[in-house]
């Protein structure tokens, strides 16, 4: 019997892809597109986090699929700490088709910057193990 995506348990770590998007910030930006990726398979976002070694501005990061946020609200980085975002509880907001683009956007105020700012997104294929 061959192993296919449909037979892999949705909690299996080997099905998870971690995408890291380094972001160089500029001041006074609103929902500026800073990175994007098209997985090429139907996917579900399972985790979003941000990290920066220093933060001297008000910066927020958002992850979107097809213009819809996968989060309940943008994530604000805290210097030296991985900060997790809260995923939307609506499945259609965290799932994308094979041709949909995962986009990373950030907003910043008029001063300061985020140093070594990184947005990490974990995705997995879906459907897995009988999901609809």
mmCIF file of the C-alpha atoms, coordinates in Angstrom:
data_MODEL
# 
_entry.id   MODEL 
# 
loop_
_atom_site.group_PDB 
_atom_site.id 
_atom_site.type_symbol 
_atom_site.label_atom_id 
_atom_site.label_alt_id 
_atom_site.label_comp_id 
_atom_site.label_asym_id 
_atom_site.label_entity_id 
_atom_site.label_seq_id 
_atom_site.pdbx_PDB_ins_code 
_atom_site.Cartn_x 
_atom_site.Cartn_y 
_atom_site.Cartn_z 
_atom_site.occupancy 
_atom_site.B_iso_or_equiv 
_atom_site.pdbx_formal_charge 
_atom_site.auth_seq_id 
_atom_site.auth_comp_id 
_atom_site.auth_asym_id 
_atom_site.auth_atom_id 
_atom_site.pdbx_PDB_model_num 
ATOM 1   C CA . UNK A 1 1   ? 0.000   0.000  0.000  1.00 0.00 ? 1   UNK A CA 1 
ATOM 2   C CA . UNK A 1 2   ? 1.441   3.363  -0.966 1.00 0.00 ? 2   UNK A CA 1 
ATOM 3   C CA . UNK A 1 3   ? 1.558   6.323  1.388  1.00 0.00 ? 3   UNK A CA 1 
ATOM 4   C CA . UNK A 1 4   ? -0.300  9.375  0.152  1.00 0.00 ? 4   UNK A CA 1 
ATOM 5   C CA . UNK A 1 5   ? -1.171  12.724 1.756  1.00 0.00 ? 5   UNK A CA 1 
ATOM 6   C CA . UNK A 1 6   ? -4.664  11.441 2.457  1.00 0.00 ? 6   UNK A CA 1 
ATOM 7   C CA . UNK A 1 7   ? -3.215  8.688  4.691  1.00 0.00 ? 7   UNK A CA 1 
ATOM 8   C CA . UNK A 1 8   ? -0.869  10.890 6.746  1.00 0.00 ? 8   UNK A CA 1 
ATOM 9   C CA . UNK A 1 9   ? -2.066  11.902 10.210 1.00 0.00 ? 9   UNK A CA 1 
ATOM 10  C CA . UNK A 1 10  ? -2.671  15.663 10.387 1.00 0.00 ? 10  UNK A CA 1 
ATOM 11  C CA . UNK A 1 11  ? -0.471  15.837 13.517 1.00 0.00 ? 11  UNK A CA 1 
ATOM 12  C CA . UNK A 1 12  ? 2.518   14.213 11.786 1.00 0.00 ? 12  UNK A CA 1 
ATOM 13  C CA . UNK A 1 13  ? 5.583   16.454 12.027 1.00 0.00 ? 13  UNK A CA 1 
ATOM 14  C CA . UNK A 1 14  ? 7.013   15.243 8.721  1.00 0.00 ? 14  UNK A CA 1 
ATOM 15  C CA . UNK A 1 15  ? 4.067   16.848 6.903  1.00 0.00 ? 15  UNK A CA 1 
ATOM 16  C CA . UNK A 1 16  ? 4.894   20.333 8.265  1.00 0.00 ? 16  UNK A CA 1 
ATOM 17  C CA . UNK A 1 17  ? 6.791   22.927 6.207  1.00 0.00 ? 17  UNK A CA 1 
ATOM 18  C CA . UNK A 1 18  ? 8.304   25.913 8.019  1.00 0.00 ? 18  UNK A CA 1 
ATOM 19  C CA . UNK A 1 19  ? 8.673   29.069 5.934  1.00 0.00 ? 19  UNK A CA 1 
ATOM 20  C CA . UNK A 1 20  ? 10.879  31.874 7.257  1.00 0.00 ? 20  UNK A CA 1 
ATOM 21  C CA . UNK A 1 21  ? 10.486  35.370 5.840  1.00 0.00 ? 21  UNK A CA 1 
ATOM 22  C CA . UNK A 1 22  ? 13.193  37.879 6.881  1.00 0.00 ? 22  UNK A CA 1 
ATOM 23  C CA . UNK A 1 23  ? 11.866  41.421 6.813  1.00 0.00 ? 23  UNK A CA 1 
ATOM 24  C CA . UNK A 1 24  ? 13.820  44.636 6.461  1.00 0.00 ? 24  UNK A CA 1 
ATOM 25  C CA . UNK A 1 25  ? 11.553  47.347 7.841  1.00 0.00 ? 25  UNK A CA 1 
ATOM 26  C CA . UNK A 1 26  ? 11.026  50.894 6.657  1.00 0.00 ? 26  UNK A CA 1 
ATOM 27  C CA . UNK A 1 27  ? 9.179   53.619 8.546  1.00 0.00 ? 27  UNK A CA 1 
ATOM 28  C CA . UNK A 1 28  ? 5.563   54.661 7.913  1.00 0.00 ? 28  UNK A CA 1 
ATOM 29  C CA . UNK A 1 29  ? 4.409   51.577 6.023  1.00 0.00 ? 29  UNK A CA 1 
ATOM 30  C CA . UNK A 1 30  ? 0.852   50.259 5.892  1.00 0.00 ? 30  UNK A CA 1 
ATOM 31  C CA . UNK A 1 31  ? 0.263   46.615 4.962  1.00 0.00 ? 31  UNK A CA 1 
ATOM 32  C CA . UNK A 1 32  ? 3.442   46.571 2.858  1.00 0.00 ? 32  UNK A CA 1 
ATOM 33  C CA . UNK A 1 33  ? 3.997   43.266 1.067  1.00 0.00 ? 33  UNK A CA 1 
ATOM 34  C CA . UNK A 1 34  ? 7.319   41.918 2.370  1.00 0.00 ? 34  UNK A CA 1 
ATOM 35  C CA . UNK A 1 35  ? 7.256   38.316 1.150  1.00 0.00 ? 35  UNK A CA 1 
ATOM 36  C CA . UNK A 1 36  ? 5.131   35.759 -0.661 1.00 0.00 ? 36  UNK A CA 1 
ATOM 37  C CA . UNK A 1 37  ? 5.158   32.090 -1.617 1.00 0.00 ? 37  UNK A CA 1 
ATOM 38  C CA . UNK A 1 38  ? 2.863   29.802 -3.599 1.00 0.00 ? 38  UNK A CA 1 
ATOM 39  C CA . UNK A 1 39  ? 3.143   26.257 -2.168 1.00 0.00 ? 39  UNK A CA 1 
ATOM 40  C CA . UNK A 1 40  ? 1.810   24.453 -5.256 1.00 0.00 ? 40  UNK A CA 1 
ATOM 41  C CA . UNK A 1 41  ? -0.411  22.192 -3.139 1.00 0.00 ? 41  UNK A CA 1 
ATOM 42  C CA . UNK A 1 42  ? -3.533  22.722 -1.042 1.00 0.00 ? 42  UNK A CA 1 
ATOM 43  C CA . UNK A 1 43  ? -2.317  23.853 2.366  1.00 0.00 ? 43  UNK A CA 1 
ATOM 44  C CA . UNK A 1 44  ? -3.360  24.851 5.850  1.00 0.00 ? 44  UNK A CA 1 
ATOM 45  C CA . UNK A 1 45  ? -1.509  27.343 8.065  1.00 0.00 ? 45  UNK A CA 1 
ATOM 46  C CA . UNK A 1 46  ? -0.931  25.801 11.488 1.00 0.00 ? 46  UNK A CA 1 
ATOM 47  C CA . UNK A 1 47  ? 1.339   28.366 13.185 1.00 0.00 ? 47  UNK A CA 1 
ATOM 48  C CA . UNK A 1 48  ? 2.550   31.951 12.744 1.00 0.00 ? 48  UNK A CA 1 
ATOM 49  C CA . UNK A 1 49  ? 5.209   33.610 14.867 1.00 0.00 ? 49  UNK A CA 1 
ATOM 50  C CA . UNK A 1 50  ? 7.470   36.659 14.719 1.00 0.00 ? 50  UNK A CA 1 
ATOM 51  C CA . UNK A 1 51  ? 10.906  37.312 16.195 1.00 0.00 ? 51  UNK A CA 1 
ATOM 52  C CA . UNK A 1 52  ? 13.226  40.317 16.298 1.00 0.00 ? 52  UNK A CA 1 
ATOM 53  C CA . UNK A 1 53  ? 16.454  40.898 18.197 1.00 0.00 ? 53  UNK A CA 1 
ATOM 54  C CA . UNK A 1 54  ? 15.519  44.554 18.770 1.00 0.00 ? 54  UNK A CA 1 
ATOM 55  C CA . UNK A 1 55  ? 12.375  46.628 18.205 1.00 0.00 ? 55  UNK A CA 1 
ATOM 56  C CA . UNK A 1 56  ? 12.469  50.437 18.330 1.00 0.00 ? 56  UNK A CA 1 
ATOM 57  C CA . UNK A 1 57  ? 9.191   51.077 16.511 1.00 0.00 ? 57  UNK A CA 1 
ATOM 58  C CA . UNK A 1 58  ? 5.593   50.002 16.561 1.00 0.00 ? 58  UNK A CA 1 
ATOM 59  C CA . UNK A 1 59  ? 5.530   47.184 14.003 1.00 0.00 ? 59  UNK A CA 1 
ATOM 60  C CA . UNK A 1 60  ? 2.913   44.555 13.284 1.00 0.00 ? 60  UNK A CA 1 
ATOM 61  C CA . UNK A 1 61  ? 3.051   41.604 10.917 1.00 0.00 ? 61  UNK A CA 1 
ATOM 62  C CA . UNK A 1 62  ? 0.163   39.875 9.162  1.00 0.00 ? 62  UNK A CA 1 
ATOM 63  C CA . UNK A 1 63  ? -0.055  36.670 7.118  1.00 0.00 ? 63  UNK A CA 1 
ATOM 64  C CA . UNK A 1 64  ? -2.704  36.490 4.399  1.00 0.00 ? 64  UNK A CA 1 
ATOM 65  C CA . UNK A 1 65  ? -4.073  34.031 1.868  1.00 0.00 ? 65  UNK A CA 1 
ATOM 66  C CA . UNK A 1 66  ? -5.881  35.671 -1.022 1.00 0.00 ? 66  UNK A CA 1 
ATOM 67  C CA . UNK A 1 67  ? -6.154  38.985 0.837  1.00 0.00 ? 67  UNK A CA 1 
ATOM 68  C CA . UNK A 1 68  ? -7.701  37.395 3.954  1.00 0.00 ? 68  UNK A CA 1 
ATOM 69  C CA . UNK A 1 69  ? -5.724  37.273 7.191  1.00 0.00 ? 69  UNK A CA 1 
ATOM 70  C CA . UNK A 1 70  ? -5.061  33.866 8.722  1.00 0.00 ? 70  UNK A CA 1 
ATOM 71  C CA . UNK A 1 71  ? -4.826  35.611 12.109 1.00 0.00 ? 71  UNK A CA 1 
ATOM 72  C CA . UNK A 1 72  ? -7.370  37.117 14.481 1.00 0.00 ? 72  UNK A CA 1 
ATOM 73  C CA . UNK A 1 73  ? -5.154  40.221 14.549 1.00 0.00 ? 73  UNK A CA 1 
ATOM 74  C CA . UNK A 1 74  ? -1.676  41.250 13.431 1.00 0.00 ? 74  UNK A CA 1 
ATOM 75  C CA . UNK A 1 75  ? 1.291   40.122 15.557 1.00 0.00 ? 75  UNK A CA 1 
ATOM 76  C CA . UNK A 1 76  ? 3.515   42.655 17.316 1.00 0.00 ? 76  UNK A CA 1 
ATOM 77  C CA . UNK A 1 77  ? 7.124   41.499 17.803 1.00 0.00 ? 77  UNK A CA 1 
ATOM 78  C CA . UNK A 1 78  ? 8.753   41.714 21.235 1.00 0.00 ? 78  UNK A CA 1 
ATOM 79  C CA . UNK A 1 79  ? 12.549  42.079 21.268 1.00 0.00 ? 79  UNK A CA 1 
ATOM 80  C CA . UNK A 1 80  ? 14.331  38.801 21.930 1.00 0.00 ? 80  UNK A CA 1 
ATOM 81  C CA . UNK A 1 81  ? 11.131  36.757 22.204 1.00 0.00 ? 81  UNK A CA 1 
ATOM 82  C CA . UNK A 1 82  ? 9.283   34.554 19.759 1.00 0.00 ? 82  UNK A CA 1 
ATOM 83  C CA . UNK A 1 83  ? 5.746   35.937 19.649 1.00 0.00 ? 83  UNK A CA 1 
ATOM 84  C CA . UNK A 1 84  ? 3.014   33.640 18.371 1.00 0.00 ? 84  UNK A CA 1 
ATOM 85  C CA . UNK A 1 85  ? 0.020   34.883 16.436 1.00 0.00 ? 85  UNK A CA 1 
ATOM 86  C CA . UNK A 1 86  ? -3.505  33.665 17.123 1.00 0.00 ? 86  UNK A CA 1 
ATOM 87  C CA . UNK A 1 87  ? -4.898  31.782 14.138 1.00 0.00 ? 87  UNK A CA 1 
ATOM 88  C CA . UNK A 1 88  ? -8.411  32.391 12.883 1.00 0.00 ? 88  UNK A CA 1 
ATOM 89  C CA . UNK A 1 89  ? -10.817 29.686 14.027 1.00 0.00 ? 89  UNK A CA 1 
ATOM 90  C CA . UNK A 1 90  ? -12.517 29.828 10.605 1.00 0.00 ? 90  UNK A CA 1 
ATOM 91  C CA . UNK A 1 91  ? -10.983 27.020 8.512  1.00 0.00 ? 91  UNK A CA 1 
ATOM 92  C CA . UNK A 1 92  ? -11.491 28.781 5.166  1.00 0.00 ? 92  UNK A CA 1 
ATOM 93  C CA . UNK A 1 93  ? -9.278  31.630 6.444  1.00 0.00 ? 93  UNK A CA 1 
ATOM 94  C CA . UNK A 1 94  ? -6.312  29.339 7.191  1.00 0.00 ? 94  UNK A CA 1 
ATOM 95  C CA . UNK A 1 95  ? -6.561  27.131 4.093  1.00 0.00 ? 95  UNK A CA 1 
ATOM 96  C CA . UNK A 1 96  ? -5.320  27.889 0.604  1.00 0.00 ? 96  UNK A CA 1 
ATOM 97  C CA . UNK A 1 97  ? -5.532  26.237 -2.791 1.00 0.00 ? 97  UNK A CA 1 
ATOM 98  C CA . UNK A 1 98  ? -2.533  25.026 -4.782 1.00 0.00 ? 98  UNK A CA 1 
ATOM 99  C CA . UNK A 1 99  ? -2.494  28.285 -6.737 1.00 0.00 ? 99  UNK A CA 1 
ATOM 100 C CA . UNK A 1 100 ? -3.097  30.728 -3.871 1.00 0.00 ? 100 UNK A CA 1 
ATOM 101 C CA . UNK A 1 101 ? -0.243  32.832 -2.576 1.00 0.00 ? 101 UNK A CA 1 
ATOM 102 C CA . UNK A 1 102 ? 0.722   33.090 1.067  1.00 0.00 ? 102 UNK A CA 1 
ATOM 103 C CA . UNK A 1 103 ? 1.597   36.756 1.707  1.00 0.00 ? 103 UNK A CA 1 
ATOM 104 C CA . UNK A 1 104 ? 3.505   38.433 4.529  1.00 0.00 ? 104 UNK A CA 1 
ATOM 105 C CA . UNK A 1 105 ? 2.664   42.098 5.166  1.00 0.00 ? 105 UNK A CA 1 
ATOM 106 C CA . UNK A 1 106 ? 3.847   44.535 7.801  1.00 0.00 ? 106 UNK A CA 1 
ATOM 107 C CA . UNK A 1 107 ? 2.809   47.913 9.147  1.00 0.00 ? 107 UNK A CA 1 
ATOM 108 C CA . UNK A 1 108 ? 5.168   50.342 10.921 1.00 0.00 ? 108 UNK A CA 1 
ATOM 109 C CA . UNK A 1 109 ? 4.892   53.746 12.513 1.00 0.00 ? 109 UNK A CA 1 
ATOM 110 C CA . UNK A 1 110 ? 6.947   56.825 11.650 1.00 0.00 ? 110 UNK A CA 1 
ATOM 111 C CA . UNK A 1 111 ? 10.068  56.054 13.686 1.00 0.00 ? 111 UNK A CA 1 
ATOM 112 C CA . UNK A 1 112 ? 12.435  53.220 14.515 1.00 0.00 ? 112 UNK A CA 1 
ATOM 113 C CA . UNK A 1 113 ? 12.842  49.745 13.105 1.00 0.00 ? 113 UNK A CA 1 
ATOM 114 C CA . UNK A 1 114 ? 12.770  46.028 13.777 1.00 0.00 ? 114 UNK A CA 1 
ATOM 115 C CA . UNK A 1 115 ? 16.239  44.443 13.781 1.00 0.00 ? 115 UNK A CA 1 
ATOM 116 C CA . UNK A 1 116 ? 16.568  40.903 12.395 1.00 0.00 ? 116 UNK A CA 1 
ATOM 117 C CA . UNK A 1 117 ? 12.789  40.689 12.060 1.00 0.00 ? 117 UNK A CA 1 
ATOM 118 C CA . UNK A 1 118 ? 11.618  37.243 10.960 1.00 0.00 ? 118 UNK A CA 1 
ATOM 119 C CA . UNK A 1 119 ? 8.091   36.001 10.306 1.00 0.00 ? 119 UNK A CA 1 
ATOM 120 C CA . UNK A 1 120 ? 7.797   32.212 10.485 1.00 0.00 ? 120 UNK A CA 1 
ATOM 121 C CA . UNK A 1 121 ? 4.811   30.377 9.056  1.00 0.00 ? 121 UNK A CA 1 
ATOM 122 C CA . UNK A 1 122 ? 4.182   26.664 9.422  1.00 0.00 ? 122 UNK A CA 1 
ATOM 123 C CA . UNK A 1 123 ? 1.946   24.991 6.855  1.00 0.00 ? 123 UNK A CA 1 
ATOM 124 C CA . UNK A 1 124 ? 0.893   21.447 6.076  1.00 0.00 ? 124 UNK A CA 1 
ATOM 125 C CA . UNK A 1 125 ? -0.885  19.865 3.131  1.00 0.00 ? 125 UNK A CA 1 
ATOM 126 C CA . UNK A 1 126 ? -4.606  19.290 3.384  1.00 0.00 ? 126 UNK A CA 1 
ATOM 127 C CA . UNK A 1 127 ? -6.694  17.229 3.253  1.00 0.00 ? 127 UNK A CA 1 
ATOM 128 C CA . UNK A 1 128 ? -4.877  14.696 5.418  1.00 0.00 ? 128 UNK A CA 1 
ATOM 129 C CA . UNK A 1 129 ? -6.207  11.501 6.960  1.00 0.00 ? 129 UNK A CA 1 
ATOM 130 C CA . UNK A 1 130 ? -9.804  11.855 5.810  1.00 0.00 ? 130 UNK A CA 1 
ATOM 131 C CA . UNK A 1 131 ? -10.223 15.624 6.299  1.00 0.00 ? 131 UNK A CA 1 
ATOM 132 C CA . UNK A 1 132 ? -12.814 17.350 4.191  1.00 0.00 ? 132 UNK A CA 1 
# 
